[in-house]
Amino acid sequence: MSIDYTEKIPNNVDLAGDRKLQRALESWQPNFLNWWKTMGPAVPTEDVYLRTAVDVGREGWAHFGHVAMEEYRWGVFLAEQNSDRRIAFGEQKGEPVWQQVPGEFRSELQRLIVIQGDTEPASVEQQRRLGETAPSLYDLRNLFQVNVEEGRHLWAMVYLLHAYFGRNGRDEAEALLQRNSGDLDSPRILGAFNEETPDWLSFFMFTYFTDRDGKYQLGTLKESAFDPLSRTCEFMLKEESHHMFVGTTGVDRVVQRATELMREHETDDIAPHGGISLDVIQRYINFHYSVSLDLFGSEQSTNAANYFTAGLKGRWQEERRRDDHLLTEDAAQIEVVKDGVLSTEEVPALLALNHDLRREYIADCENGLKRWNRVLEQAGVDRRLSLPSVGFNREVGHFADHHITPKGDVVGADVWEAKRDAWLPTEADKTHVRSLMKPVYEPGRIASWIAPPSKGINDKPFDYEYVHFA
């Protein structure tokens, strides 16, 4: 299953054996490259120390080396096929997985692929200018790695649209390059992907919280009975882990530097000393976490139930679940507001699949908070960071109709407005954070608001020259 790098489009799906598909993708390729040139990273570089996929096996799947960004080999890579794979859930449980799209599910599968595909270029667009304020070459390299892999994930979805959905699929593939993050006339499909990423603290929060949502969405699609989609998402998950690593360790280092400045100046107010205070970090957590929760959709969803029953989209780690994988007789507890307080309500499990996935996500997010709080504990700081209530600052689902504090209290609009600036990033917060965003491009040096990493990439030292500028 090695990836064929002799082709114009590197791949392990035998594009050369399907000339019509190959020509279609080669026709789309110049549009992609033009999009990358106009909407991709704004910092001109000679080359960057990047990870490039060279295989899809479990060992030795990637190569590291300096690559000119415009010559990065995007392509189409699917995980190895399991010829004995069976559908693990839904009405067709136990039957062989599909190698072609069943006609009755064509529109639903296309929609799932389009929504996933739309998020990939969106994040590149959101992060376009971040390189101009990178705190170190190490961080600049990590940004570029995230960007090129999001670009390849777009290729993955476009391949599926071209290969399995005919003219409609080709039209949707073109539209993926026509929408732009934050564009008033043609925005990206999901709200979180139209938000700004104007600074590196936002970037670290995005890669921790929003890319983690991507992990769980890909995990459900990996369970799909449509085998090409499953195999595509399985390989994408290999690359997605680095994006979350960037977010986890990035916030880690911001917290670490905050504790150093607090000790040095004997104050919690480290803004005058060029740091980002724990209060501001908490407000950024509150915002990015709540926006990411909205990406899971409504707590009760007939669409999610229908996808599951049809075998299109499973649960996280479906085959490890100890139930009948049908859920027709099962119930689930979801959070609701009842009589002015947060409570729970029992609903059919099939209708609560979005809630089930969100619950897995929340448990995963807690791990990062434990890590960041360990930094505070080791520094002798009494303060702790936390995730806000699941109902806080929500615009999608049951909680969109309520005002709920980070601690989970249901309040009126007047209290919410009075306390908003204590809970969410203020304009003053954003202005201060942006004021710290000055580029540091010398090897081994780093901006004063963030601590250096404990180690470099691929066993390289922190002071390695990860990026060469044009």
N, C-alpha and C positions, 0 to 999 in steps of 0.2 A: 504493500500500500504506500510505497514511497511517492512523494510528490514529483511530478514531471516538470522540471525547470527548463526543459528544452523548448517548451511551448510558449507562444506569445502570452497566453494566460496560464500560469502554473496551475496544475490541477492533478487530482487523483481519481477523476470520474470519466476518464477516457473521452475527453472532448474531441480528440482527433477522430474518434469513431463515429461522431455525429456532426457532420459538416454543417448542417443547417443550424444547429444549436451553437456551434463554434462561431459561425459567421454572425449570428445574432448577438452573441456576447462581445465579439470583437467590434461590432458596430456600436455597442453601448459603452465600450471601454474609453473612447475619446471623450465622451460626455462626462464620464466619471473623472478622468484626469483633469478636465477643465474645471469641474466642480472642486476637485482637490486644490487646484492652483488658485482659485478665487475664494474658496471658503475654508480651506485647510489652514495649517499653521502659518502665521504671518512672519515669523522670524526667518530670514534667509540663512541657510546653512550649507556647508560643503558636504558634510556627512555626519551621521549620528550612530552611536553604538547601539544597535537594535537587535532584538530577537526576531528571527525569521523562521517560520515553520518550514521544515524540510521533510517531515514524515508524520504519520498519524498514529504510530504505535505508542505503546505506553512508556517506552524508554527512548531517550535520545531524539525527541521529536522536534527540537529546535536548535538553530545555530545562531551564535552571537557574533557580530562583527560590525565594523563601520560601513554604513550604507548611505548613499545619497538618497535623500527623502523622496525625490521625484522618481527615483529608480527602484523604490521598494517593490518587491514582487508580490503584489496582491494576487489572490487567486481563489480557487474553489477547492476546499478540502473537506471531505466527509470522513468520519470515523469508520473503522473497519466494519464490514457487514457481518452480522450473525445470521446465517442462513436458516437457523432453527428458531429465530425469534418469533414469539407469539404475542398477541394482544393481551395486555395484562389487566384490563379493566373494561367496564361497560358491557353493553349488551352482546358484543362480539368477543368477549373474553375467551381466550383459549384458541381462537382462530389464527391462522398465519397473518402476519402484518402485511400491509399493502405496499406494493412497489409502484403503483400508479394511484392517481387520485380518484376515489369513487365519485361518480357523477352526482350523487345526492348530497355530497359534502363539499363540492367544489367551491362554492362561494364562501362557506365558513372557513375552510382551510386557507383560501387566498387571503381573506381578511386577517386571520391570525398572523400570517407571514408578512403582510404589508405593515401591520402595526409594529411587529418586532423590527422589521427592516427600517421603519421610519425613525426609530430611536437611535440607530447607529450613526448616521451622518449628523443627526441633530446634536449629539454631544460634541462632535468635532467642531461644529459651527459655534456652539456655546463657548468652546475653549480656544477659539481661533487666536486671540490676542494675548493669551496668558504667557506665552513664551517671552513676551517683551518685558515681563517683570519677574522672571524666574529667580528664586532665592539661591540657586546653585546650579552648576552644570549637571549634577546628579538629578536634581528635580526636573530640569529641562528635558533631560533624556527620558525620564519616566513619563512626562507629559506626551512626548512624541511617540513613545511606545504605545501608550493608550490610544493615541490618535490613529496610528497606522492600523492597529488591530480593530478599532471600530470601523475603519474603512474596509477591512477585509470581511468583517461581519456583515457589512452591507452587501459585499460581493456574494456572500453565502445565501442571503435571502433573494438577491436578484437572480442567481442561478436557478433557484427553485421556481421563481416566477416564470422565467424563460423556458425552463425545461418541462414544466408540468401544467402550465395554465394558458398556453396559447396566446392569442392576440391580447386578451384582457391582461394577462400576466406581463406581457411586454409593455403595455401602456402603464401599468402600475409601476413597473421598474423605472420608466422614464419619470413618472411623477415623484419618485423618491428623491430625485435630484432637483426637482422644481420647487418643492416646499423648502422653506428655510426657517430655522429656529427664530422665533420672535417676529417673523414677518407678519404685518397686519393683514395683508391680503391672502397670503398662503402660508400659514403657520404650520408647525409640526402637529401631529395628531394629538399627542398627549401633553397636558398642561405643563408638567414638570420640565419638559424638553423645550419649552419656550421661555423659561426663566433665564436670567442672566447668570453667567459665571464670571464675575468681574475681578475676582481676586483669588489668591491661592488658598485661603482658608475655605472659601466656597468650593474650590476645586477638590480639596481633600474631603470635605463633607459630601460632595456629589459622588466621588468615587467610593466613599464608604457607604453611604445610604442608598443613593439612586442606582449605582452599579450593582449593589447587593440585591435590589429589587430585580435587576436584570438577571442576576444569577438564578433567582427563584422562578422567574418567568421562563427562562431557558430550561430549567429543570423540569417544569411541567410539560413543555413541548418535547423534551427528550423522551418522554414516556409515550408520545403519540404513536398511534397505529400506522400513520403514514411514515414509513421507514426512512425515506430520504430526509425528511424534516428531523426525525429523531437523531439520525447520524450526523446531520449538520450541527445541531445544537450540542450534541455530545462533544464535538471538537471545539466549538466556540467556548464551552465551559472551561476548557484547558487554558485558554487565553484570558478569560474573564477573571481568573483568580488573581492575576497580577494587578489588575485595575483596583480590586478591593484592597490588596496589599498596599498600594500607593496611598489609598485613603486612610487605612488603619494606622500605618506608620507615620503618615503625614500629620494627622491630628495628634498622635503620640508625641511627636517632636515639638509641636506648637505648645502642648501642655508642659512638656519638659522644660522648654525655654521660659515659659511663664513662671514656673516654680523657681528657676534660677534667678530671675529678675526680682521675684518677690523676696527671696532670701537676701539678695544683694542690697536691695533698697529698703527692706523691712516695711513693705507696704503691699496691700492687695491692688492698689491703683498703679499699675505699671505702664499705663498709656504714656505718661510723660517721659518714660524711660525706654520707649521704643518697643514695647511688648503688647501682646494681646491678652487682656485680662480674662480670668476664668468666667466672669459674668458674661462677657461677649461670646466666648466659646460656647457657653451654655445656650445663649440665645440662638446662635447659629445651628447648634444641634437641634433645638426645638423646631426651627423652621425647616431644615432639610429633612428631618425625620418625618414631620407631619406631611410635607409635600410628597414624600416618597410613599407614605401609607396610602395616599389617594390613588396611586398607580395600581393598587390591587382591586380597585373598583368597589362596587356596593357590597355590603355584608351578605345580602341575599341576592342571588343572581340566577335567573332561569337560563341565561346564555351559558354560564359556567356549567350548570347542570346538564344542559343539552350537549355541550362539548364533551363532557365526561362520559355520558351515556353512549354517545356515538363513537367514543374511542379517539377523539381528536386531541384531547389535552387531559393529562392525568394529574395526579397529586405529586407533591414533592416526595421523591423516593417511593413511588407507588408500590413497587414489588416488595418492599420491606414492611409494608403495612400488614397487620394481622387482622384482616377482616375479609369480607367476601368480595371486595373490589367492585361491588354493584351499588351498595349504599341505599337500596330501595326501601329498606326497613329501618335504617339508622337515623338517629337524631344527633344534633349538635347544639352546644350552648354558644350564643353570640352575645356581645355586649350591646346594650340599648340604654336609652334614657327613659326611665319610667317614674312617674310621679315626681319629676324634678331631680332625680338622682341617677347615677350610673347603676345599672342592674344587669341581669342576664335574662335571656329568653331562650326557650327551646324551640328549634326549628328543624325541618327535615335536613339531614346531612347533605343531600344532593344540592340543596339551595345555598348551603353555607361553605361552598368550596373556596370562594375568594377569602372568606374568613379563615379557613383552615390554612391556606397558603400564607396569609398575613401573620398568623400565629407562629408559624415556622420562622418567618422572617424576623419577627420581633425577638424571638429567643436568640437568633443569631446576632442581631444588633446588640443585645445585652453583653455579648462577649467583648466587644470593643470597649464598652463602658467600663467593664471590669479591668481591662488592660489600662485604660487611661487613668482610672482611679487608683490603680496600683502605683502608677507614677507619682500621683499626689501623696499616697501613703508613704512611699519610700522617701519622699522629699520632706516628710514631716508636716504636710499641709492637711488641716482638718477638713477642708472643703471637699465635696464629692460632686461629680457630674452625674446626670441622670437623664433617662428618656422621659419625655412628657407623657401624659395620659394618651391612650389610643384615640380619644375623642378630641384632643386639642387641635385647634386651627385646621379643621377638616373642611374640605369643599366638595367632597364626593362621598356618597353613601348616607347612612342614617344620621351621622353626626353633623352633616352639613347644615342642618336646621337648628343647631344648638351652639351655645357658647360654653366651652368647657375649659377650665384652667389646666395648667400643667399637672396639678395634683389630682385632677379628676372631679373637681367641684363644678356643678352646673350653675351658671350665673346669668344675669341679665346682660343686655347689650351695653348698658351704662357702665357696669363694672368691667366688662371686657374692654371697652374703649379706654377706660381710666387706667387699666393695668397693661394694655398692649405693649407699651414700650419697655416694661419690665420683663416681658416674655419673648418678644421677637426682636430681631435686629433693627435698631433705629437708624435713621439717616446719619446720626453722629457716629454710631458704630461703624457703619459702612464707609463713611468718609475717613475715619481713623485707620481702618484696616487698609483701605486703598492707599493711604498716605505712606504706609510702610512698604508698599510693593515697588521696590527698586531692584533692578536686575543686578545679579552678581554672577558674572560669567568667567571669573578666574578660577582655574582648577584648585580645589582644596579650600576655597573660601565660601562663606555662606552668609546670608542676611542675618541681621541681629535679632529678628523676631522669631526665629526657628532654630532648633538644635540640629546638629548634623546627624546623619543616620549612623547606626551602630556598625554597619558594614555596607560596602558598595554592591554593585550589580555583578552577578556571575563571578564572584570572588575577586573582582577588581577593587582597588582601594577607593576611598571617597575622593581622593585628589586625582583620580584618573581623568584624562581628557575625553569625557564622554561625547562631547559635541565639538566639531570644528565648524567655525563660521565662514560664510562665503566672503 
